[in-house]
Amino acid sequence: MKLKATLIGFSAILMWSLLALFTAASGKMPPFQLSAICFLIGSLPGLAVLVAKPERLALLKQPAKVWITGIAGLFGYHFLYFTALRNAPAVEAGLIAYLWPLLIVVGSALLPGERLRWYHIAGALAGLVGTILIVARNGVAFDGAYLIGYGAAFLCAFTWSGYSLITRRFEAVSTDVVTGFCLATSILSFVCHLALETTVWPATTFEWLAVAGLGLLPVGAAFYAWDFGVKNGDIQLLGVSSYAAPVLSTLILILFGFAEPSWRIALACLFVTGGAVLAAQDLILRKDAAATQPAE
């Protein structure tokens, strides 16, 4: 069960790797408007399940702390990320925000039944190095003039890692509640859009398809998969494996002609893959131990 849940959680990382491609293809829609539409689309599969199986509506009756955690995680992360990008250069803001996998790995030591080993931290650091090679390929220059943006990016990293770790404590809560999280995030993003942005609609059918792809996968199904994965899978391995998203995203952009291959990308792949293998020692050792046990 743990391996299956970890693989389901990893499918979220695979879907997040499509985020850059779909966003690049979606046109010039402002971020909060895009977020509002995509999270609305992302809630539709969950709503369809609830309509088909009305008895599952009872699963949405959860304590306030569950709803606060979920909405703060999904909407809070995106609000802070967009704020960071508005107030700091994208490279530096992105690197700071992408500390969340490392924070998940380190923070997992506080969870019941979890033990933090040296190879978890080493794997996470290797993944971080791989991410730096990808994101900061043109250099990094932190400037005190962008402190507000950097601060928002740090809060962004702590928000998503905190959401993921706290969600682990709600393992008895059905993943159906993610439908409500997505709906609430869509509404709040729409409010932010009205207050802060000018509406821009996709200009072509292709752009609309990209928006639909965003809502169905990286801003939809990925959150359901991540919820199930962090609740039931190996959260430390999922944390380290999350560093695969920017590498896979870059490879996909290369495949579709949005980026050029380079030695940095190859080296980043080695760091991220090596880090994931390091962090997977628990699963590997557990499998080896099971294989060597005598049959009864």
Helices and strands as residue ranges (DSSP letters): H 2-16, H 19-25, H 31-52, G 54-60, H 64-87, H 90-97, H 100-107, G 108-110, H 118-135, G 144-146, H 147-169, H 177-196, H 205-216, I 217-221, H 222-232, H 235-241, H 244-255, H 263-279, H 281-292
